[in-house]
Amino acid sequence: MDLISSPKIDYGYSQISYWFKHSELFFRKTTKGTLKIISRLERKSERYVEAQNYANDIQAAS
């Protein structure tokens, strides 16, 4: 899917909502104010826990 040439897309919120609809991602703000993006498939799989731990390690290091 070519997001650049999509007709109903502009910068900012519309772009994020377009990605949200078409790539099935969850956008959630964390308590630290960072944006967490989790795909549905990843969330339902056992790899979700590994991905979550990895994200926590990255946040702790930064």
C-alpha positions in Angstrom: 0.0 0.0 0.0 1.4 3.3 -1.0 0.6 5.9 1.6 2.2 8.7 -0.2 -0.1 8.7 -3.2 -3.3 8.0 -1.3 -5.8 10.7 -2.2 -7.5 11.2 1.2 -4.3 11.9 3.2 -2.7 15.1 4.5 -0.3 15.9 7.3 -1.1 15.6 10.9 -4.2 14.0 12.5 -5.7 12.8 9.3 -2.5 10.9 8.4 -2.5 9.2 11.8 -6.2 8.3 11.6 -5.5 6.9 8.1 -2.7 4.7 9.4 -4.9 3.7 12.3 -7.7 2.5 10.1 -5.7 0.8 7.4 -2.9 -0.8 9.4 -4.9 -1.8 12.5 -2.6 -0.2 15.0 -3.5 0.8 18.5 -2.2 4.3 19.5 -2.0 4.8 23.3 -0.3 7.5 25.3 1.7 6.2 28.2 2.0 7.8 31.6 5.4 9.2 30.5 3.8 11.0 27.6 5.3 8.8 24.9 3.2 7.3 22.1 2.9 3.6 22.2 1.9 1.7 19.1 0.8 -1.9 19.2 -0.6 -3.9 16.4 -3.6 -6.2 17.0 -1.8 -9.3 15.7 1.2 -8.6 17.9 -1.0 -8.0 20.9 -2.8 -11.3 20.5 0.4 -13.3 20.0 2.7 -14.4 22.7 5.4 -12.1 21.3 3.4 -9.2 22.8 5.0 -9.8 26.2 8.5 -9.7 24.6 7.7 -6.6 22.7 6.3 -4.9 25.8 9.4 -5.8 27.8 11.6 -4.5 25.0 9.7 -1.2 24.8 10.0 -0.8 28.6 13.8 -1.4 28.4 14.1 1.2 25.7 12.1 3.7 27.7 14.1 3.0 30.8 17.4 3.6 29.0 16.3 6.9 27.4 
